[in-house]
């Protein structure tokens, strides 16, 4: 015969933990879809502008930001 005790507090804790993990996964997925990449690119552009203003080369800026050469060249021309 199988005897098991059911503990409501343990069940609630388990369900909360599962819901939290599911919510985190959904939130991460939604964040990626809604533009975390966009925010990163904007940040890289700001870094590129600052580096160019300090006299960094396009090649160096490309290396530290990962931005396309032509994007950096356009930033340099605008800020030039």
N, CA, C and O atoms as a Tinker XYZ file with bonds, in Angstrom:
   320  protein
     1  N      0.839000   -1.172000    0.000000    73     2
     2  CA     0.000000    0.000000    0.000000    64     1     3
     3  C      0.893000    1.247000    0.000000    63     2     4     5
     4  O      1.915000    1.294000    0.685000    81     3
     5  N      0.492000    2.241000   -0.771000    73     3     6
     6  CA     1.250000    3.486000   -0.892000    64     5     7
     7  C      0.646000    4.522000    0.038000    63     6     8     9
     8  O     -0.553000    4.798000   -0.001000    81     7
     9  N      1.497000    5.085000    0.866000    73     7    10
    10  CA     1.045000    6.135000    1.763000    64     9    11
    11  C      1.841000    7.392000    1.453000    63    10    12    13
    12  O      3.072000    7.382000    1.460000    81    11
    13  N      1.134000    8.453000    1.186000    73    11    14
    14  CA     1.801000    9.715000    0.894000    64    13    15
    15  C      1.042000   10.840000    1.565000    63    14    16    17
    16  O     -0.189000   10.852000    1.612000    81    15
    17  N      1.789000   11.757000    2.069000    73    15    18
    18  CA     1.169000   12.924000    2.679000    64    17    19
    19  C      1.245000   14.077000    1.697000    63    18    20    21
    20  O      2.289000   14.312000    1.089000    81    19
    21  N      0.163000   14.786000    1.542000    73    19    22
    22  CA     0.117000   15.949000    0.660000    64    21    23
    23  C      0.226000   17.187000    1.525000    63    22    24    25
    24  O     -0.528000   17.368000    2.481000    81    23
    25  N      1.181000   18.039000    1.173000    73    23    26
    26  CA     1.427000   19.251000    1.945000    64    25    27
    27  C      1.101000   20.443000    1.064000    63    26    28    29
    28  O      1.770000   20.687000    0.059000    81    27
    29  N      0.078000   21.179000    1.442000    73    27    30
    30  CA    -0.367000   22.298000    0.611000    64    29    31
    31  C      0.692000   23.391000    0.491000    63    30    32    33
    32  O      0.815000   24.008000   -0.567000    81    31
    33  N      1.457000   23.641000    1.550000    73    31    34
    34  CA     2.505000   24.663000    1.485000    64    33    35
    35  C      3.577000   24.284000    0.474000    63    34    36    37
    36  O      4.056000   25.134000   -0.276000    81    35
    37  N      3.955000   23.007000    0.454000    73    35    38
    38  CA     4.956000   22.538000   -0.517000    64    37    39
    39  C      4.408000   22.637000   -1.938000    63    38    40    41
    40  O      5.136000   22.998000   -2.863000    81    39
    41  N      3.146000   22.321000   -2.110000    73    39    42
    42  CA     2.520000   22.406000   -3.432000    64    41    43
    43  C      2.484000   23.853000   -3.919000    63    42    44    45
    44  O      2.790000   24.123000   -5.080000    81    43
    45  N      2.115000   24.780000   -3.046000    73    43    46
    46  CA     2.066000   26.199000   -3.407000    64    45    47
    47  C      3.470000   26.693000   -3.780000    63    46    48    49
    48  O      3.637000   27.406000   -4.769000    81    47
    49  N      4.467000   26.315000   -2.993000    73    47    50
    50  CA     5.845000   26.723000   -3.283000    64    49    51
    51  C      6.295000   26.175000   -4.632000    63    50    52    53
    52  O      6.952000   26.874000   -5.403000    81    51
    53  N      5.943000   24.932000   -4.915000    73    51    54
    54  CA     6.330000   24.319000   -6.197000    64    53    55
    55  C      5.652000   25.037000   -7.363000    63    54    56    57
    56  O      6.300000   25.347000   -8.362000    81    55
    57  N      4.367000   25.297000   -7.241000    73    55    58
    58  CA     3.624000   25.962000   -8.318000    64    57    59
    59  C      4.165000   27.373000   -8.532000    63    58    60    61
    60  O      4.296000   27.813000   -9.674000    81    59
    61  N      4.479000   28.082000   -7.466000    73    59    62
    62  CA     5.051000   29.431000   -7.592000    64    61    63
    63  C      6.398000   29.396000   -8.309000    63    62    64    65
    64  O      6.674000   30.217000   -9.183000    81    63
    65  N      7.226000   28.433000   -7.924000    73    63    66
    66  CA     8.545000   28.308000   -8.548000    64    65    67
    67  C      8.407000   28.043000  -10.049000    63    66    68    69
    68  O      9.100000   28.660000  -10.858000    81    67
    69  N      7.521000   27.136000  -10.411000    73    67    70
    70  CA     7.298000   26.828000  -11.825000    64    69    71
    71  C      6.763000   28.053000  -12.578000    63    70    72    73
    72  O      7.196000   28.330000  -13.697000    81    71
    73  N      5.836000   28.777000  -11.974000    73    71    74
    74  CA     5.262000   29.970000  -12.611000    64    73    75
    75  C      6.318000   31.057000  -12.786000    63    74    76    77
    76  O      6.343000   31.742000  -13.809000    81    75
    77  N      7.186000   31.215000  -11.790000    73    75    78
    78  CA     8.250000   32.207000  -11.871000    64    77    79
    79  C      9.210000   31.879000  -13.008000    63    78    80    81
    80  O      9.582000   32.762000  -13.781000    81    79
    81  N      9.607000   30.629000  -13.114000    73    79    82
    82  CA    10.513000   30.218000  -14.190000    64    81    83
    83  C      9.867000   30.429000  -15.555000    63    82    84    85
    84  O     10.515000   30.900000  -16.490000    81    83
    85  N      8.590000   30.079000  -15.665000    73    83    86
    86  CA     7.874000   30.265000  -16.929000    64    85    87
    87  C      7.766000   31.758000  -17.266000    63    86    88    89
    88  O      7.931000   32.144000  -18.423000    81    87
    89  N      7.489000   32.591000  -16.264000    73    87    90
    90  CA     7.390000   34.034000  -16.483000    64    89    91
    91  C      8.713000   34.636000  -16.920000    63    90    92    93
    92  O      8.747000   35.511000  -17.785000    81    91
    93  N      9.797000   34.172000  -16.327000    73    91    94
    94  CA    11.121000   34.665000  -16.729000    64    93    95
    95  C     11.409000   34.320000  -18.183000    63    94    96    97
    96  O     11.891000   35.158000  -18.945000    81    95
    97  N     11.109000   33.084000  -18.561000    73    95    98
    98  CA    11.346000   32.673000  -19.944000    64    97    99
    99  C     10.513000   33.502000  -20.914000    63    98   100   101
   100  O     11.014000   33.951000  -21.945000    81    99
   101  N      9.234000   33.704000  -20.578000    73    99   102
   102  CA     8.361000   34.506000  -21.437000    64   101   103
   103  C      8.834000   35.957000  -21.500000    63   102   104   105
   104  O      8.800000   36.573000  -22.565000    81   103
   105  N      9.272000   36.504000  -20.370000    73   103   106
   106  CA     9.754000   37.884000  -20.337000    64   105   107
   107  C     11.011000   38.067000  -21.164000    63   106   108   109
   108  O     11.151000   39.062000  -21.876000    81   107
   109  N     11.925000   37.113000  -21.072000    73   107   110
   110  CA    13.142000   37.181000  -21.868000    64   109   111
   111  C     12.819000   37.122000  -23.351000    63   110   112   113
   112  O     13.355000   37.895000  -24.146000    81   111
   113  N     11.941000   36.202000  -23.715000    73   111   114
   114  CA    11.550000   36.069000  -25.120000    64   113   115
   115  C     10.891000   37.352000  -25.624000    63   114   116   117
   116  O     11.185000   37.811000  -26.728000    81   115
   117  N     10.010000   37.923000  -24.825000    73   115   118
   118  CA     9.319000   39.165000  -25.215000    64   117   119
   119  C     10.308000   40.316000  -25.333000    63   118   120   121
   120  O     10.227000   41.110000  -26.271000    81   119
   121  N     11.239000   40.413000  -24.391000    73   119   122
   122  CA    12.238000   41.468000  -24.435000    64   121   123
   123  C     13.086000   41.395000  -25.687000    63   122   124   125
   124  O     13.393000   42.418000  -26.299000    81   123
   125  N     13.466000   40.185000  -26.068000    73   123   126
   126  CA    14.260000   40.027000  -27.282000    64   125   127
   127  C     13.459000   40.427000  -28.510000    63   126   128   129
   128  O     13.996000   41.040000  -29.432000    81   127
   129  N     12.178000   40.084000  -28.527000    73   127   130
   130  CA    11.326000   40.428000  -29.665000    64   129   131
   131  C     11.066000   41.925000  -29.750000    63   130   132   133
   132  O     10.915000   42.468000  -30.844000    81   131
   133  N     11.014000   42.591000  -28.607000    73   131   134
   134  CA    10.642000   44.005000  -28.597000    64   133   135
   135  C     11.815000   44.963000  -28.680000    63   134   136   137
   136  O     11.618000   46.177000  -28.622000    81   135
   137  N     13.023000   44.454000  -28.812000    73   135   138
   138  CA    14.070000   45.392000  -29.125000    64   137   139
   139  C     15.266000   45.482000  -28.211000    63   138   140   141
   140  O     15.903000   46.534000  -28.170000    81   139
   141  N     15.609000   44.447000  -27.479000    73   139   142
   142  CA    16.866000   44.530000  -26.741000    64   141   143
   143  C     18.000000   44.749000  -27.720000    63   142   144   145
   144  O     18.946000   45.479000  -27.422000    81   143
   145  N     17.915000   44.121000  -28.893000    73   143   146
   146  CA    18.939000   44.313000  -29.913000    64   145   147
   147  C     19.030000   45.771000  -30.332000    63   146   148   149
   148  O     20.123000   46.292000  -30.553000    81   147
   149  N     17.887000   46.425000  -30.442000    73   147   150
   150  CA    17.866000   47.840000  -30.819000    64   149   151
   151  C     18.590000   48.676000  -29.771000    63   150   152   153
   152  O     19.369000   49.563000  -30.120000    81   151
   153  N     18.346000   48.407000  -28.510000    73   151   154
   154  CA    19.007000   49.143000  -27.447000    64   153   155
   155  C     20.509000   48.945000  -27.469000    63   154   156   157
   156  O     21.269000   49.882000  -27.226000    81   155
   157  N     20.934000   47.737000  -27.757000    73   155   158
   158  CA    22.359000   47.443000  -27.823000    64   157   159
   159  C     22.998000   48.217000  -28.964000    63   158   160   161
   160  O     24.080000   48.784000  -28.806000    81   159
   161  N     22.330000   48.244000  -30.118000    73   159   162
   162  CA    22.899000   48.954000  -31.265000    64   161   163
   163  C     23.001000   50.448000  -30.975000    63   162   164   165
   164  O     23.997000   51.087000  -31.314000    81   163
   165  N     21.975000   50.995000  -30.354000    73   163   166
   166  CA    22.019000   52.421000  -30.014000    64   165   167
   167  C     23.164000   52.709000  -29.054000    63   166   168   169
   168  O     23.827000   53.739000  -29.167000    81   167
   169  N     23.397000   51.808000  -28.116000    73   167   170
   170  CA    24.511000   51.964000  -27.192000    64   169   171
   171  C     25.845000   51.909000  -27.905000    63   170   172   173
   172  O     26.752000   52.680000  -27.592000    81   171
   173  N     25.971000   51.000000  -28.863000    73   171   174
   174  CA    27.210000   50.888000  -29.638000    64   173   175
   175  C     27.447000   52.141000  -30.473000    63   174   176   177
   176  O     28.585000   52.580000  -30.635000    81   175
   177  N     26.383000   52.706000  -30.995000    73   175   178
   178  CA    26.512000   53.936000  -31.782000    64   177   179
   179  C     27.003000   55.074000  -30.892000    63   178   180   181
   180  O     27.848000   55.868000  -31.306000    81   179
   181  N     26.476000   55.156000  -29.670000    73   179   182
   182  CA    26.936000   56.198000  -28.745000    64   181   183
   183  C     28.417000   56.020000  -28.415000    63   182   184   185
   184  O     29.171000   56.991000  -28.363000    81   183
   185  N     28.821000   54.781000  -28.193000    73   183   186
   186  CA    30.232000   54.496000  -27.911000    64   185   187
   187  C     31.080000   54.877000  -29.119000    63   186   188   189
   188  O     32.143000   55.479000  -28.973000    81   187
   189  N     30.609000   54.527000  -30.308000    73   187   190
   190  CA    31.344000   54.852000  -31.529000    64   189   191
   191  C     31.502000   56.364000  -31.683000    63   190   192   193
   192  O     32.584000   56.846000  -32.018000    81   191
   193  N     30.439000   57.101000  -31.443000    73   191   194
   194  CA    30.509000   58.556000  -31.564000    64   193   195
   195  C     31.526000   59.135000  -30.582000    63   194   196   197
   196  O     32.312000   60.014000  -30.932000    81   195
   197  N     31.500000   58.636000  -29.365000    73   195   198
   198  CA    32.455000   59.122000  -28.359000    64   197   199
   199  C     33.886000   58.789000  -28.744000    63   198   200   201
   200  O     34.779000   59.629000  -28.637000    81   199
   201  N     34.098000   57.558000  -29.194000    73   199   202
   202  CA    35.447000   57.136000  -29.579000    64   201   203
   203  C     35.954000   57.938000  -30.764000    63   202   204   205
   204  O     37.116000   58.343000  -30.788000    81   203
   205  N     35.098000   58.171000  -31.744000    73   203   206
   206  CA    35.494000   58.966000  -32.909000    64   205   207
   207  C     35.817000   60.400000  -32.496000    63   206   208   209
   208  O     36.765000   60.996000  -33.007000    81   207
   209  N     35.039000   60.946000  -31.583000    73   207   210
   210  CA    35.286000   62.306000  -31.111000    64   209   211
   211  C     36.631000   62.417000  -30.404000    63   210   212   213
   212  O     37.233000   63.491000  -30.373000    81   211
   213  N     37.101000   61.316000  -29.839000    73   211   214
   214  CA    38.402000   61.287000  -29.159000    64   213   215
   215  C     39.539000   60.937000  -30.113000    63   214   216   217
   216  O     40.692000   60.845000  -29.694000    81   215
   217  N     39.224000   60.743000  -31.388000    73   215   218
   218  CA    40.255000   60.499000  -32.383000    64   217   219
   219  C     40.528000   59.036000  -32.698000    63   218   220   221
   220  O     41.529000   58.729000  -33.345000    81   219
   221  N     39.665000   58.127000  -32.258000    73   219   222
   222  CA    39.860000   56.707000  -32.552000    64   221   223
   223  C     39.676000   56.447000  -34.046000    63   222   224   225
   224  O     38.926000   57.154000  -34.720000    81   223
   225  N     40.357000   55.443000  -34.548000    73   223   226
   226  CA    40.228000   55.077000  -35.963000    64   225   227
   227  C     38.935000   54.300000  -36.184000    63   226   228   229
   228  O     38.377000   53.719000  -35.254000    81   227
   229  N     38.476000   54.301000  -37.412000    73   227   230
   230  CA    37.278000   53.542000  -37.758000    64   229   231
   231  C     37.489000   52.059000  -37.452000    63   230   232   233
   232  O     36.585000   51.392000  -36.946000    81   231
   233  N     38.664000   51.552000  -37.753000    73   231   234
   234  CA    38.957000   50.142000  -37.526000    64   233   235
   235  C     38.873000   49.793000  -36.036000    63   234   236   237
   236  O     38.349000   48.743000  -35.667000    81   235
   237  N     39.394000   50.684000  -35.188000    73   235   238
   238  CA    39.336000   50.451000  -33.751000    64   237   239
   239  C     37.888000   50.474000  -33.264000    63   238   240   241
   240  O     37.475000   49.611000  -32.489000    81   239
   241  N     37.125000   51.458000  -33.720000    73   239   242
   242  CA    35.726000   51.578000  -33.317000    64   241   243
   243  C     34.945000   50.354000  -33.764000    63   242   244   245
   244  O     34.097000   49.846000  -33.031000    81   243
   245  N     35.234000   49.885000  -34.967000    73   243   246
   246  CA    34.566000   48.694000  -35.469000    64   245   247
   247  C     34.894000   47.486000  -34.588000    63   246   248   249
   248  O     34.026000   46.662000  -34.300000    81   247
   249  N     36.127000   47.394000  -34.175000    73   247   250
   250  CA    36.559000   46.272000  -33.338000    64   249   251
   251  C     35.854000   46.286000  -31.980000    63   250   252   253
   252  O     35.437000   45.231000  -31.500000    81   251
   253  N     35.712000   47.448000  -31.355000    73   251   254
   254  CA    35.133000   47.498000  -30.009000    64   253   255
   255  C     33.604000   47.492000  -30.005000    63   254   256   257
   256  O     32.991000   47.126000  -29.002000    81   255
   257  N     32.984000   47.892000  -31.118000    73   255   258
   258  CA    31.522000   47.959000  -31.143000    64   257   259
   259  C     30.876000   46.871000  -31.983000    63   258   260   261
   260  O     29.731000   46.490000  -31.737000    81   259
   261  N     31.602000   46.370000  -32.970000    73   259   262
   262  CA    31.018000   45.388000  -33.882000    64   261   263
   263  C     30.123000   46.009000  -34.938000    63   262   264   265
   264  O     29.459000   45.295000  -35.690000    81   263
   265  N     30.100000   47.336000  -34.999000    73   263   266
   266  CA    29.281000   48.017000  -36.002000    64   265   267
   267  C     29.893000   47.871000  -37.392000    63   266   268   269
   268  O     31.099000   47.668000  -37.534000    81   267
   269  N     29.056000   47.976000  -38.400000    73   267   270
   270  CA    29.490000   47.923000  -39.783000    64   269   271
   271  C     30.389000   49.120000  -40.105000    63   270   272   273
   272  O     30.175000   50.224000  -39.606000    81   271
   273  N     31.389000   48.882000  -40.941000    73   271   274
   274  CA    32.341000   49.915000  -41.331000    64   273   275
   275  C     31.622000   51.160000  -41.863000    63   274   276   277
   276  O     31.964000   52.282000  -41.490000    81   275
   277  N     30.626000   50.958000  -42.734000    73   275   278
   278  CA    29.927000   52.093000  -43.351000    64   277   279
   279  C     29.118000   52.890000  -42.332000    63   278   280   281
   280  O     28.996000   54.109000  -42.457000    81   279
   281  N     28.568000   52.219000  -41.333000    73   279   282
   282  CA    27.833000   52.924000  -40.272000    64   281   283
   283  C     28.785000   53.861000  -39.534000    63   282   284   285
   284  O     28.463000   55.019000  -39.270000    81   283
   285  N     29.959000   53.336000  -39.208000    73   283   286
   286  CA    30.945000   54.148000  -38.485000    64   285   287
   287  C     31.444000   55.290000  -39.363000    63   286   288   289
   288  O     31.623000   56.412000  -38.890000    81   287
   289  N     31.666000   55.001000  -40.630000    73   287   290
   290  CA    32.121000   56.033000  -41.564000    64   289   291
   291  C     31.090000   57.162000  -41.631000    63   290   292   293
   292  O     31.457000   58.337000  -41.645000    81   291
   293  N     29.806000   56.811000  -41.671000    73   291   294
   294  CA    28.742000   57.823000  -41.691000    64   293   295
   295  C     28.721000   58.631000  -40.399000    63   294   296   297
   296  O     28.505000   59.842000  -40.432000    81   295
   297  N     28.942000   57.979000  -39.267000    73   295   298
   298  CA    29.027000   58.704000  -37.993000    64   297   299
   299  C     30.184000   59.681000  -38.001000    63   298   300   301
   300  O     30.068000   60.808000  -37.520000    81   299
   301  N     31.295000   59.238000  -38.550000    73   299   302
   302  CA    32.498000   60.082000  -38.620000    64   301   303
   303  C     32.220000   61.297000  -39.502000    63   302   304   305
   304  O     32.620000   62.413000  -39.169000    81   303
   305  N     31.550000   61.086000  -40.603000    73   303   306
   306  CA    31.232000   62.173000  -41.525000    64   305   307
   307  C     30.280000   63.175000  -40.872000    63   306   308   309
   308  O     30.458000   64.385000  -41.015000    81   307
   309  N     29.278000   62.680000  -40.162000    73   307   310
   310  CA    28.323000   63.572000  -39.485000    64   309   311
   311  C     28.963000   64.378000  -38.383000    63   310   312   313
   312  O     28.636000   65.548000  -38.184000    81   311
   313  N     29.880000   63.748000  -37.665000    73   311   314
   314  CA    30.506000   64.416000  -36.525000    64   313   315
   315  C     31.795000   65.128000  -36.897000    63   314   316   317
   316  O     32.352000   65.886000  -36.103000    81   315
   317  N     32.267000   64.877000  -38.122000    73   315   318
   318  CA    33.539000   65.335000  -38.595000    64   317   319
   319  C     33.810000   66.764000  -38.493000    63   318   320
   320  O     34.886000   67.218000  -38.883000    81   319
